[in-house]
Amino acid sequence: MRSVIELAILAFLPSVIASSTTCTLPIPSSLYVSGIPSWQSQNFSCIGSPQAWTAKPSPGKGIGVFATRILEPGDIILQEPPIIRVNPPEFRDGAAYPLSSIETLIRNGFEALSEDAQAEVMALHAHMTPKDADKLLPIFRSNAYTIETEVGLFPKGARINHSCRPNSSQFWNARIGKRVVYAIRRIEEGEEIFATYIPLLHAHEVRQKRLDQFGFKCGCEACAQELAAQEASDKRRQDIRKAFHDFEPQLTLAVPKSVAGRKNAEKNAKASVQLATLVEEEGLADYYPQAYRIAAISHARIERWEPATIWAHKSYQLRVMADSQSAETLEMHALTARFISSWNDDLRNKSMRQA
């Protein structure tokens, strides 16, 4: 009988790196506000943990964030509470609220900050439009993230530039009241750290239009490909998006009873592996846990416990890197344990029949 003990669940936790910041400033110039370097400055270095990150000029991108040591998948890069946090009005008729409707809330939050904190906010990039009277609202519009039902501004995390094939991911951890940035693949020392500002499962042209709101055109490795490679990338992203949508109503652990249902489930199991392969080929590491979960459940539906266990465990390993106590992590923990048990039962039954 093949042993599956080595597949026992790994309950590891990512290391936590402090997010304190020390800025080394050159001779002051007009590009500085109260000692805080502007996003337009080209001659300063702002260092977080000496093992984690440094903010410095990025060619063509203003200020960027760079790794000061090798970062492995799951390594925490930054943990940061929101410096301004507002509760916007409810959505109505499917239309997003205009930012002007929360301008007073933003202004009140800004005025409650210390002078240094205000300077840190005002040093951030702002994509100005002809309608903008001052920089505060454009800064918030250009840098804020959603926090469950609220919207928050995270000045340090806002320094991380966009890529359509990012090497970091971010999530809001309500238990500690901070937004956590962590590596989703190996990042070399000196390599720039990238996040994503937009949904990534769209074609190049659509992504570029979505980024217009931030005032730049993306030139990341995914967007700078030759035409043939770009078209292939667009096709993969389209297929991934469609597959996620099509799989959603079928993600149940119920084993089909009919012959037709069994055939469809077997077809889905093969398609789930193809989905995982597409996501990996496109380098969308942020979507790996979702794809692996689909593969795990799809194989469990046809009672193929070995691949179901392996895929579930792969999803769990990535989920626990982000947040060991999230609902998604706990789900994959439970599914991995359940599939291991079913796999052991299946092997035991086969052994008894062969005896």
C-alpha positions in Angstrom: 0.0 0.0 0.0 1.3 3.4 -0.9 1.9 5.6 2.1 0.3 9.1 2.1 1.6 10.1 5.5 4.1 12.5 3.8 1.1 14.5 2.5 0.0 15.5 6.0 -1.0 19.1 6.3 1.8 21.6 6.7 0.7 24.2 9.3 3.5 26.7 8.7 3.2 30.4 9.1 5.0 33.1 7.0 7.6 35.2 8.8 6.5 38.6 9.8 8.7 41.5 8.8 8.3 44.9 10.5 7.0 47.7 8.3 8.8 50.6 10.0 10.3 53.1 7.6 13.5 55.1 7.7 14.1 57.7 5.0 17.5 58.9 4.0 17.0 62.3 2.5 19.4 64.3 0.2 19.7 68.0 0.2 16.1 69.4 0.4 14.6 70.7 -2.8 11.2 71.9 -4.1 10.2 68.3 -4.8 9.9 67.7 -1.0 7.0 68.5 1.3 7.9 68.8 5.0 10.8 66.4 4.6 8.8 63.7 2.8 10.1 62.8 -0.7 7.6 63.4 -3.5 6.8 60.6 -6.0 8.5 62.9 -8.6 11.8 62.9 -6.8 14.7 61.1 -8.3 17.3 61.2 -5.6 16.2 59.6 -2.4 16.0 56.2 -0.7 13.3 55.2 1.7 14.0 51.9 3.5 11.5 49.7 5.4 12.9 46.6 7.2 16.5 46.1 6.2 15.6 42.6 5.1 12.4 43.5 3.1 12.1 46.5 0.9 13.3 49.9 -0.2 11.4 52.6 -2.1 13.4 54.5 -4.7 13.1 55.8 -8.2 11.9 53.3 -10.8 12.7 54.3 -14.5 9.6 55.6 -16.1 7.4 54.9 -13.1 8.3 57.6 -10.5 8.9 55.8 -7.2 8.9 52.0 -6.9 9.5 49.4 -4.2 12.5 47.0 -4.5 13.5 43.9 -2.6 16.5 44.3 -0.4 17.0 40.6 0.0 15.7 37.4 -1.7 12.0 37.0 -1.0 10.5 33.5 -1.2 6.8 32.9 -1.8 4.8 33.7 1.3 7.4 36.1 2.7 5.7 39.2 4.2 6.9 42.4 2.5 4.8 45.0 4.3 2.0 45.2 6.8 0.3 48.6 7.0 -2.8 50.1 8.6 -4.8 52.7 6.6 -3.8 56.2 7.2 -7.2 57.4 6.0 -10.3 55.2 6.1 -13.7 56.2 5.0 -17.1 54.5 4.7 -18.6 55.4 1.3 -22.3 55.6 0.6 -24.1 52.5 -0.6 -24.0 51.5 -4.3 -27.3 52.3 -6.1 -28.7 50.9 -9.3 -25.5 49.1 -10.0 -23.6 52.3 -10.4 -20.5 53.1 -8.4 -20.6 56.1 -6.2 -18.7 59.2 -7.4 -15.6 60.0 -5.4 -16.8 63.6 -5.1 -19.5 62.2 -2.8 -16.9 61.2 -0.2 -14.6 64.2 -0.7 -15.7 65.7 2.7 -15.0 62.4 4.5 -11.5 62.2 2.9 -10.8 65.8 3.8 -11.9 65.2 7.4 -9.7 62.2 7.7 -6.8 64.1 6.2 -7.1 67.0 8.6 -7.1 64.7 11.6 -3.6 63.5 10.7 -0.4 64.8 12.1 1.7 67.2 9.9 4.2 64.4 9.0 1.4 62.0 8.1 -0.3 64.7 5.9 3.1 65.3 4.2 3.4 61.5 3.5 -0.1 61.5 1.9 0.6 64.6 -0.2 3.9 63.1 -1.5 2.0 60.3 -3.3 1.3 60.2 -7.0 -1.9 61.9 -8.2 -3.4 61.5 -11.6 -4.9 65.0 -12.1 -7.9 65.7 -14.4 -9.2 69.1 -15.5 -12.0 68.9 -13.0 -9.6 68.5 -10.0 -9.3 71.6 -7.8 -6.6 70.2 -5.5 -4.5 67.1 -5.1 -6.1 65.4 -2.1 -9.0 63.7 -4.0 -6.8 62.7 -7.0 -4.3 61.2 -4.5 -7.0 59.2 -2.9 -8.5 58.1 -6.2 -5.1 57.0 -7.5 -3.9 55.1 -4.4 -6.8 53.9 -2.3 -7.9 50.2 -1.8 -11.2 48.7 -0.7 -11.4 47.4 2.9 -14.4 45.2 3.0 -17.2 47.8 2.7 -14.8 50.8 3.3 -12.0 52.5 1.3 -8.6 53.1 2.8 -5.3 54.8 1.9 -2.0 53.0 2.5 0.9 55.4 1.7 3.7 52.8 1.9 1.9 50.1 -0.1 0.9 52.8 -2.6 4.5 53.0 -3.7 4.3 49.6 -5.2 3.9 49.9 -9.0 1.5 47.9 -11.2 2.2 44.9 -13.3 -0.1 42.6 -15.3 2.0 39.7 -14.1 2.8 40.8 -10.5 5.2 39.1 -8.1 3.3 40.1 -4.9 -0.2 40.0 -3.7 -2.2 42.0 -1.1 -5.1 41.3 1.2 -6.8 43.0 4.1 -6.4 41.3 7.4 -9.2 42.5 9.6 -7.8 40.7 12.7 -4.8 43.0 12.8 -6.3 45.9 11.0 -3.6 46.0 8.3 -3.2 45.4 4.6 -0.6 42.7 4.1 1.7 42.5 1.1 3.5 39.2 0.5 5.6 37.6 -2.2 3.8 35.1 -4.5 6.9 34.0 -6.3 10.6 34.2 -5.7 11.8 37.8 -5.9 15.5 38.4 -6.3 17.5 41.0 -4.3 17.2 44.3 -6.1 14.2 43.2 -8.2 11.2 45.6 -8.2 8.1 44.5 -6.4 4.9 44.7 -8.4 1.2 44.5 -7.4 -1.9 44.8 -9.6 -4.3 47.7 -9.7 -6.9 46.0 -11.9 -8.5 42.6 -12.6 -6.0 40.7 -14.7 -8.2 38.3 -16.7 -8.8 40.6 -19.6 -7.0 41.3 -22.9 -4.1 43.7 -23.1 -6.3 46.5 -24.7 -8.9 46.2 -22.0 -6.3 46.3 -19.2 -4.7 49.4 -20.7 -8.1 51.2 -20.8 -8.7 50.2 -17.2 -5.3 51.7 -16.2 -6.2 55.1 -17.8 -7.8 56.1 -14.5 -4.3 56.0 -13.0 -2.7 58.1 -15.7 -0.2 55.6 -17.2 0.2 52.9 -19.9 1.5 49.6 -18.6 4.8 48.4 -20.0 5.2 45.3 -17.9 6.6 42.1 -19.3 3.1 40.9 -20.2 2.3 44.1 -22.0 5.6 44.5 -23.8 5.5 41.2 -25.6 5.6 40.8 -29.4 2.2 40.7 -31.1 2.0 36.9 -31.5 2.9 36.4 -27.8 0.5 39.1 -26.8 -2.4 37.5 -28.7 -1.5 34.1 -27.1 -1.5 35.7 -23.6 -4.9 37.4 -24.3 -6.3 34.1 -25.4 -5.1 32.3 -22.2 -6.5 35.0 -20.0 -9.9 34.9 -21.8 -10.0 31.1 -21.4 -9.1 31.3 -17.7 -11.8 33.9 -17.1 -14.4 31.7 -18.9 -13.3 28.6 -17.1 -13.6 30.2 -13.7 -17.1 31.3 -14.6 -18.1 27.9 -16.0 -16.7 25.9 -13.1 -18.4 28.0 -10.3 -21.8 26.3 -10.3 -20.2 22.8 -10.5 -18.0 23.1 -7.4 -19.8 20.6 -5.3 -18.4 17.5 -3.6 -21.5 15.5 -4.5 -20.5 12.4 -6.5 -22.7 12.1 -9.6 -24.9 9.0 -9.7 -25.9 8.8 -13.4 -23.6 7.7 -16.2 -24.0 11.0 -18.0 -23.2 12.9 -14.8 -20.1 10.8 -14.2 -18.9 11.4 -17.8 -19.4 15.1 -17.4 -17.5 15.1 -14.1 -14.6 13.2 -15.7 -14.5 15.8 -18.5 -14.5 18.5 -15.9 -11.6 16.9 -14.0 -9.5 16.9 -17.2 -10.5 20.5 -17.9 -9.6 21.6 -14.4 -6.0 20.4 -15.0 -5.9 22.3 -18.2 -7.1 25.4 -16.3 -4.3 25.1 -13.7 -1.8 24.7 -16.6 -3.1 27.8 -18.3 -2.9 29.9 -15.1 0.7 28.6 -14.6 1.7 29.3 -18.2 0.4 32.9 -17.9 2.3 33.3 -14.7 -0.8 34.6 -12.8 0.4 33.3 -9.4 -2.4 35.2 -7.6 -4.9 32.8 -9.2 -3.1 29.6 -8.5 -5.0 28.8 -5.2 -8.3 29.3 -7.0 -7.3 27.1 -9.9 -5.9 24.4 -7.6 -9.1 24.4 -5.5 -11.1 23.8 -8.7 -8.9 20.9 -9.7 -9.1 19.4 -6.2 -12.9 19.5 -6.0 -13.3 18.3 -9.6 -11.2 15.2 -8.9 -13.0 14.5 -5.7 -16.3 14.4 -7.6 -15.0 11.4 -9.5 -13.4 9.9 -6.3 -9.9 10.2 -7.6 -8.5 10.9 -4.2 -4.8 11.0 -5.0 -4.9 14.0 -7.4 -7.7 15.5 -5.3 -5.5 15.5 -2.2 -2.4 16.8 -4.1 -4.4 19.7 -5.7 -6.1 20.6 -2.4 -2.8 20.5 -0.5 -1.2 22.8 -3.2 -4.0 25.3 -2.8 -3.8 25.1 1.0 0.0 25.8 1.0 -0.6 29.0 -1.0 -3.6 30.1 1.1 -1.8 29.7 4.4 1.0 31.9 3.1 -1.4 34.7 2.8 -3.4 34.2 6.0 -3.4 31.1 8.1 -6.8 31.9 9.6 -8.8 33.0 6.5 -11.9 31.2 5.6 -10.3 30.1 2.3 -7.3 28.6 4.2 -9.4 26.8 6.7 -11.6 25.4 3.9 -8.5 24.0 2.1 -7.1 22.6 5.4 -10.4 20.7 5.9 -10.6 19.5 2.3 -7.0 18.2 2.3 -7.6 16.3 5.5 -10.9 14.9 4.1 -9.3 13.8 0.9 -6.4 12.2 2.7 -8.8 10.2 4.7 -10.8 9.1 1.6 -7.5 8.2 -0.2 -6.4 6.0 2.8 -9.8 4.3 2.9 -9.7 3.7 -0.8 -6.2 2.2 -0.6 -7.2 0.0 2.4 -10.3 -1.3 0.5 -8.2 -2.1 -2.6 -5.7 -3.9 -0.4 -8.4 -6.0 1.3 -9.9 -7.0 -2.1 -6.5 -8.1 -3.3 -5.8 -10.1 -0.2 
